[in-house]
Amino acid sequence: MTTTDDQDRADAPPLPLAGLRVIDLTQVMAGPFCCMMLGDMGADVIKIEPPKGDQTRAAMGFRMKGADSPGFLALNRNKRSVTLDLKTEGGRAMLLELVKTADVLVENYRPGVTGRLGIDYDTLSALNPKLVYASISGFGQTGPWSQRPGFDLIAQAMSGVMSAMGHPETGPVKSGVSVGDLGAGLFCLYGILSAVIGRSSSGKGQYIDASLFEAALSLSIWETTEYWATGHSPEPLGTANRMSAPYQAFTASDGMFVVGAANQKLWDLFCEVIARPDIHDDPRFVTNKDRVANRDALVAALEPVFLERGAAEWVEAFLSNGVPAGPINDFGQVFAADHTQARDMIMTIDHPAEGPMNALGFPVKMRGTPQQVRHAPPLLGQHTDELAGELGLDAARLRAEGAFG
């Protein structure tokens, strides 16, 4: 899949969010991820950056060809970049003009900063009552922790997520996937689209308060269920599942694989595949409740069985009998897989500095209005003059006054 060319875009039906203008005042991951998804669905996303740019442009310890980090490139397609110094009168004036034309604004300053800059919800909604204004922070706009800096690591730790991950003998482990950041971006997107739909009947926008802490906590569904049901905080289980057993990774003769017998029918089939009726009939393992309660004993019984054959052979045997199983792939194996390619999960974007670059494909498929890459991840301030012209402003004068830094 490659960047959609101009002719393809002209021939395609309008994307679902075409005509929606979004001001992206965010940096790093949660906010940029949220706004990129809005852009993927057709919104006109204007990324407002400080004069030195989104700090993720300079993050990460490696580069490809250009000056921007791969992390920035991964989170900022389908946006136009404008640099504004919001501490200057000219910078704020251009933002206010842009707000008059906007449907949505997303920001991730620490709570209180937008008030000091004069760009808080009360100020901007008075200028544009239809504005949907979304704030993403570490811990929300109110509460005892609201002024704490917000990073995914801290959200995972303080939401309980880390306490329930890893192995019992090694202690807490952080999820390598940024569940706090990405979860906050997804939940904020859910709030924004709900507010935009609601505005069609009310005629008014509203304020949305999303946080990394609440996103990470809200994704801990099984863990909180266990806590409330038992009164005990869940302990880490490695690759195992809290609700079912066996449902985890096992070691075969040549490597590891995963298998999930998540209900009684699958347990019966599982035991047929391993040809161990003694394990199937063991009183400790008769029901799922028994197997969860005696998980350690179950694993101990199964471990020597799986060492008898290779991982691929076990996976094939389970799949042939209707039991979910799979290899543990690294990313090289993932992107070499026919399925990944068939699902268009690798696409090529033509970038002005990088040239053709790989990017993750769209995670949902829209049959009637397929998503498009209309803009490569922008260079810093690439569209500043363009946007000033659209707003009827004198870009040369604003630049001379320091509005763009």
C-alpha positions as CSV (number, residue, x, y, z in Angstrom):
1,M,0.0,0.0,0.0
2,T,1.4,3.4,-0.9
3,T,0.4,7.0,-0.4
4,T,-2.8,7.7,-2.3
5,D,-2.1,9.9,-5.3
6,D,-4.1,13.0,-6.3
7,Q,-6.1,11.2,-8.9
8,D,-7.1,8.4,-6.6
9,R,-8.2,10.9,-4.0
10,A,-10.3,12.8,-6.5
11,D,-12.1,9.7,-7.6
12,A,-12.7,8.3,-4.1
13,P,-15.8,9.1,-2.1
14,P,-15.3,11.6,0.8
15,L,-13.8,10.2,3.9
16,P,-16.1,10.0,7.0
17,L,-14.5,13.0,8.7
18,A,-14.0,15.2,5.6
19,G,-14.7,18.8,6.5
20,L,-13.9,18.4,10.2
21,R,-11.0,20.6,11.2
22,V,-8.9,19.6,14.2
23,I,-6.2,21.7,16.0
24,D,-3.6,19.4,17.3
25,L,-1.7,21.1,20.2
26,T,-0.2,17.9,21.4
27,Q,3.3,16.3,21.6
28,V,4.8,12.8,22.1
29,M,2.3,9.9,21.8
30,A,-1.2,10.0,23.2
31,G,-2.4,13.2,21.6
32,P,-0.6,12.8,18.3
33,F,-1.9,9.2,18.0
34,C,-5.5,10.4,18.6
35,C,-5.2,13.3,16.1
36,M,-3.5,11.0,13.5
37,M,-6.5,8.7,13.6
38,L,-8.8,11.6,13.1
39,G,-6.7,12.6,10.1
40,D,-6.7,9.1,8.7
41,M,-10.5,9.3,8.6
42,G,-10.4,12.5,6.6
43,A,-10.2,15.3,9.2
44,D,-8.1,18.4,8.4
45,V,-5.6,18.1,11.2
46,I,-3.5,21.2,11.9
47,K,-0.5,20.4,14.1
48,I,0.5,23.4,16.1
49,E,4.2,23.0,17.2
50,P,6.4,25.2,19.3
51,P,9.3,26.8,17.4
52,K,11.6,23.9,18.2
53,G,8.9,21.4,17.3
54,D,7.2,18.4,18.9
55,Q,9.8,17.1,21.3
56,T,9.4,13.6,19.7
57,R,11.1,14.9,16.6
58,A,14.3,14.9,18.5
59,A,13.6,11.7,20.5
60,M,14.9,8.2,20.1
61,G,18.5,7.2,19.6
62,F,18.4,6.5,15.9
63,R,17.5,8.1,12.6
64,M,16.9,7.1,9.1
65,K,17.7,9.8,6.5
66,G,16.1,13.0,7.8
67,A,16.3,14.9,11.1
68,D,13.0,13.7,12.5
69,S,12.8,10.5,14.6
70,P,11.0,7.4,13.4
71,G,8.8,7.8,16.5
72,F,7.6,11.2,15.2
73,L,7.1,9.9,11.7
74,A,4.9,7.0,13.0
75,L,2.5,9.3,14.8
76,N,2.0,12.3,12.6
77,R,0.8,11.4,9.1
78,N,-2.2,13.2,7.6
79,K,-1.4,16.4,9.4
80,R,-0.2,19.9,8.4
81,S,2.5,21.5,10.6
82,V,2.4,25.1,11.7
83,T,4.9,26.6,14.1
84,L,3.6,29.2,16.6
85,D,5.1,30.8,19.6
86,L,2.1,31.0,21.8
87,K,3.9,33.2,24.3
88,T,3.8,36.0,21.6
89,E,0.8,38.1,20.8
90,G,1.1,37.2,17.1
91,G,1.3,33.5,17.8
92,R,-1.8,33.5,20.0
93,A,-3.7,35.8,17.5
94,M,-3.1,33.3,14.7
95,L,-4.2,30.4,16.9
96,L,-7.4,32.3,17.8
97,E,-8.2,32.9,14.2
98,L,-7.7,29.2,13.5
99,V,-10.0,28.3,16.5
100,K,-12.8,30.2,14.8
101,T,-12.6,27.7,11.9
102,A,-12.1,24.6,14.0
103,D,-14.4,21.8,15.1
104,V,-12.0,20.1,17.6
105,L,-9.0,21.1,19.6
106,V,-6.8,18.6,21.4
107,E,-4.1,19.6,23.9
108,N,-1.8,17.8,26.4
109,Y,-0.3,20.6,28.4
110,R,0.0,20.1,32.2
111,P,-3.3,21.2,33.8
112,G,-3.3,24.9,34.3
113,V,-0.9,25.9,31.5
114,T,-3.6,26.6,28.9
115,G,-5.2,29.0,31.3
116,R,-2.0,30.9,31.7
117,L,-1.6,31.0,27.9
118,G,-5.2,32.2,27.5
119,I,-6.2,29.2,25.4
120,D,-8.3,27.2,27.9
121,Y,-11.7,25.8,27.1
122,D,-13.7,28.7,28.7
123,T,-11.8,31.2,26.6
124,L,-11.9,29.4,23.3
125,S,-15.5,28.1,23.6
126,A,-16.6,31.7,24.1
127,L,-15.0,32.4,20.7
128,N,-16.4,29.2,19.1
129,P,-19.3,27.6,21.0
130,K,-19.3,24.6,18.7
131,L,-15.7,23.7,19.7
132,V,-15.1,20.2,21.1
133,Y,-12.1,20.7,23.3
134,A,-10.1,17.7,24.5
135,S,-7.4,17.6,27.2
136,I,-5.1,14.7,27.6
137,S,-2.9,14.6,30.8
138,G,-1.2,12.2,33.0
139,F,-3.8,12.1,35.8
140,G,-6.7,14.3,34.6
141,Q,-7.5,17.9,35.2
142,T,-8.7,17.5,38.8
143,G,-7.7,15.4,41.8
144,P,-4.7,15.1,44.1
145,W,-2.4,13.8,41.4
146,S,-3.4,16.2,38.6
147,Q,-0.2,18.2,38.7
148,R,2.1,15.2,38.5
149,P,3.9,14.9,35.2
150,G,2.4,12.3,33.0
151,F,4.4,9.5,31.3
152,D,3.3,6.1,30.3
153,L,5.8,4.5,32.7
154,I,4.3,6.4,35.6
155,A,0.7,5.7,34.6
156,Q,1.4,2.0,34.3
157,A,3.0,2.0,37.8
158,M,0.4,4.1,39.6
159,S,-2.7,2.5,37.9
160,G,-1.8,-1.0,39.1
161,V,-0.9,-2.3,35.7
162,M,2.7,-3.0,36.4
163,S,1.9,-4.8,39.7
164,A,0.0,-7.4,37.7
165,M,2.5,-7.9,34.9
166,G,5.7,-10.0,34.7
167,H,6.5,-13.2,36.6
168,P,6.0,-13.8,40.4
169,E,9.7,-14.5,41.0
170,T,11.0,-11.4,39.1
171,G,8.6,-8.6,40.3
172,P,6.7,-5.9,38.3
173,V,7.3,-5.4,34.6
174,K,6.3,-2.5,32.4
175,S,4.3,-3.3,29.3
176,G,6.6,-2.6,26.3
177,V,3.5,-1.5,24.4
178,S,2.5,1.9,25.8
179,V,-0.9,1.0,27.1
180,G,-1.4,4.3,29.0
181,D,-0.4,6.6,26.1
182,L,-2.2,4.6,23.4
183,G,-5.2,3.9,25.6
184,A,-5.6,7.6,26.4
185,G,-5.4,8.4,22.7
186,L,-8.1,5.9,21.9
187,F,-10.4,6.9,24.8
188,C,-10.0,10.5,23.8
189,L,-10.9,9.7,20.2
190,Y,-14.0,8.0,21.5
191,G,-14.9,11.1,23.5
192,I,-14.3,13.4,20.6
193,L,-16.4,11.5,18.1
194,S,-19.2,11.2,20.7
195,A,-19.1,14.9,21.3
196,V,-19.1,15.7,17.6
197,I,-22.1,13.5,17.1
198,G,-23.9,15.0,20.1
199,R,-23.2,18.5,18.8
200,S,-25.3,17.8,15.7
201,S,-28.4,17.9,18.0
202,S,-27.3,20.3,20.7
203,G,-25.4,22.8,18.5
204,K,-22.7,23.0,21.2
205,G,-19.3,21.6,21.8
206,Q,-18.0,20.4,25.1
207,Y,-15.0,19.7,27.2
208,I,-13.3,16.3,27.3
209,D,-10.9,15.3,30.1
210,A,-8.8,12.1,29.3
211,S,-5.8,10.8,31.2
212,L,-3.1,8.1,30.9
213,F,-3.9,6.9,34.4
214,E,-7.5,6.3,33.7
215,A,-6.8,4.7,30.4
216,A,-4.4,2.2,31.9
217,L,-6.7,1.5,34.8
218,S,-9.7,1.1,32.5
219,L,-7.9,-1.5,30.4
220,S,-7.3,-3.6,33.5
221,I,-10.7,-5.2,33.3
222,W,-9.8,-8.8,34.4
223,E,-7.5,-7.5,37.1
224,T,-10.0,-5.2,38.8
225,T,-12.6,-8.0,38.5
226,E,-10.3,-10.3,40.4
227,Y,-9.6,-7.7,43.0
228,W,-13.2,-7.0,43.7
229,A,-14.2,-10.6,43.7
230,T,-11.4,-11.9,46.0
231,G,-10.3,-8.9,47.9
232,H,-6.7,-9.6,46.9
233,S,-4.7,-7.5,44.4
234,P,-3.8,-9.7,41.4
235,E,-0.3,-11.0,41.2
236,P,1.7,-11.3,38.0
237,L,1.2,-14.5,36.0
238,G,3.7,-14.3,33.2
239,T,2.0,-15.2,30.0
240,A,-1.0,-16.9,31.7
241,N,-4.6,-15.7,31.8
242,R,-6.5,-14.8,35.0
243,M,-9.8,-16.3,33.8
244,S,-8.8,-19.5,32.0
245,A,-6.2,-22.3,32.0
246,P,-4.3,-23.5,30.1
247,Y,-4.1,-20.2,28.3
248,Q,-0.4,-19.2,28.0
249,A,3.0,-19.8,26.5
250,F,4.8,-23.2,26.7
251,T,8.2,-24.4,25.8
252,A,8.5,-27.0,23.1
253,S,11.7,-28.9,22.1
254,D,12.9,-26.0,19.8
255,G,11.2,-22.9,21.2
256,M,8.0,-21.4,22.6
257,F,4.5,-21.2,21.4
258,V,1.1,-20.2,22.8
259,V,-2.1,-22.2,23.2
260,G,-5.5,-21.2,24.7
261,A,-8.1,-23.7,25.9
262,A,-10.5,-21.0,27.1
263,N,-13.6,-23.2,27.6
264,Q,-14.5,-26.8,28.5
265,K,-14.9,-27.9,24.8
266,L,-11.4,-26.6,24.0
267,W,-10.0,-28.3,27.1
268,D,-11.4,-31.6,25.9
269,L,-9.9,-31.1,22.4
270,F,-6.6,-29.9,24.0
271,C,-6.3,-33.2,25.9
272,E,-7.1,-35.2,22.8
273,V,-4.2,-33.5,21.0
274,I,-1.7,-34.2,23.7
275,A,-3.0,-37.7,24.1
276,R,-3.1,-37.5,27.8
277,P,-6.4,-38.8,29.2
278,D,-4.8,-39.0,32.7
279,I,-4.4,-35.2,32.7
280,H,-7.9,-34.7,31.4
281,D,-9.4,-36.9,34.1
282,D,-7.3,-35.6,36.9
283,P,-9.7,-34.3,39.7
284,R,-7.6,-31.1,40.0
285,F,-8.3,-30.2,36.3
286,V,-11.9,-31.2,35.7
287,T,-13.4,-27.7,35.4
288,N,-11.9,-24.4,34.4
289,K,-12.3,-23.2,38.0
290,D,-10.3,-26.2,39.1
291,R,-7.6,-25.6,36.5
292,V,-7.3,-21.9,37.4
293,A,-7.0,-22.8,41.1
294,N,-4.4,-25.5,40.3
295,R,-2.6,-23.7,37.5
296,D,0.9,-24.4,38.8
297,A,0.2,-28.1,39.0
298,L,-1.3,-28.1,35.6
299,V,1.7,-26.4,34.0
300,A,4.0,-28.8,35.8
301,A,2.1,-31.7,34.2
302,L,2.1,-30.2,30.8
303,E,5.7,-28.9,30.5
304,P,7.3,-32.4,29.9
305,V,4.6,-33.2,27.3
306,F,5.4,-30.2,25.2
307,L,9.2,-30.9,25.2
308,E,8.5,-34.0,23.1
309,R,7.8,-32.1,19.9
310,G,8.7,-28.8,18.1
311,A,6.7,-25.6,18.5
312,A,5.5,-25.6,14.8
313,E,4.4,-29.2,15.1
314,W,2.4,-28.5,18.3
315,V,0.8,-25.4,16.7
316,E,-0.3,-27.3,13.7
317,A,-1.7,-30.2,15.8
318,F,-3.7,-27.8,17.9
319,L,-5.0,-25.8,15.0
320,S,-6.0,-28.9,13.0
321,N,-8.2,-29.9,16.0
322,G,-9.8,-26.4,16.5
323,V,-7.7,-25.3,19.5
324,P,-6.3,-21.7,19.2
325,A,-2.5,-21.7,19.1
326,G,0.3,-19.8,17.5
327,P,4.0,-19.1,17.4
328,I,5.6,-16.2,19.2
329,N,6.7,-14.1,16.3
330,D,9.3,-11.3,16.4
331,F,8.6,-8.3,14.2
332,G,10.7,-9.6,11.3
333,Q,8.5,-12.7,11.2
334,V,5.4,-10.6,11.6
335,F,6.1,-8.4,8.6
336,A,7.3,-11.4,6.5
337,A,4.0,-13.2,7.1
338,D,1.6,-13.5,4.1
339,H,-1.3,-12.6,6.4
340,T,0.3,-9.3,7.5
341,Q,0.8,-8.4,3.9
342,A,-2.6,-9.6,2.8
343,R,-4.2,-7.3,5.5
344,D,-2.2,-4.3,4.1
345,M,-0.5,-3.7,7.5
346,I,2.6,-2.4,5.8
347,M,2.3,0.7,3.6
348,T,4.8,2.9,2.0
349,I,4.6,6.7,2.4
350,D,6.6,9.1,0.3
351,H,8.3,11.6,2.7
352,P,10.1,14.8,1.6
353,A,13.2,13.9,3.6
354,E,13.0,10.1,4.0
355,G,11.9,9.2,0.6
356,P,9.7,6.0,0.5
357,M,9.3,4.9,4.1
358,N,7.5,2.0,5.7
359,A,4.6,2.6,8.1
360,L,2.0,0.5,9.8
361,G,-1.2,0.2,7.8
362,F,-4.7,1.2,9.0
363,P,-5.9,-1.1,11.8
364,V,-9.5,-1.1,10.6
365,K,-10.7,-1.4,7.1
366,M,-13.4,0.9,5.7
367,R,-15.0,-0.7,2.6
368,G,-17.0,2.2,1.5
369,T,-14.6,5.0,2.3
370,P,-11.1,3.4,2.7
371,Q,-8.6,5.5,4.6
372,Q,-5.9,7.4,2.7
373,V,-2.6,9.0,3.4
374,R,-3.2,12.5,2.2
375,H,-0.2,14.0,3.9
376,A,3.1,12.5,4.7
377,P,4.4,13.3,8.3
378,P,5.1,17.0,7.9
379,L,8.4,18.8,8.2
380,L,8.5,21.3,11.1
381,G,6.4,24.3,10.1
382,Q,6.0,23.1,6.6
383,H,2.5,24.5,6.2
384,T,2.8,27.7,8.3
385,D,2.6,30.2,5.4
386,E,-0.2,28.1,3.8
387,L,-2.4,28.2,6.8
388,A,-1.7,31.9,7.4
389,G,-2.9,32.5,3.8
390,E,-6.0,30.4,4.3
391,L,-6.9,32.5,7.3
392,G,-6.2,35.8,5.5
393,L,-3.2,36.7,7.6
394,D,0.0,38.3,6.6
395,A,2.6,35.6,7.2
396,A,5.6,37.9,6.5
397,R,4.4,40.3,9.1
398,L,3.7,37.6,11.7
399,R,7.1,36.1,11.1
400,A,8.8,39.5,11.5
401,E,6.9,39.9,14.8
402,G,8.2,36.5,16.1
403,A,4.9,34.7,15.9
404,F,6.5,31.7,14.4
405,G,9.5,31.7,16.7
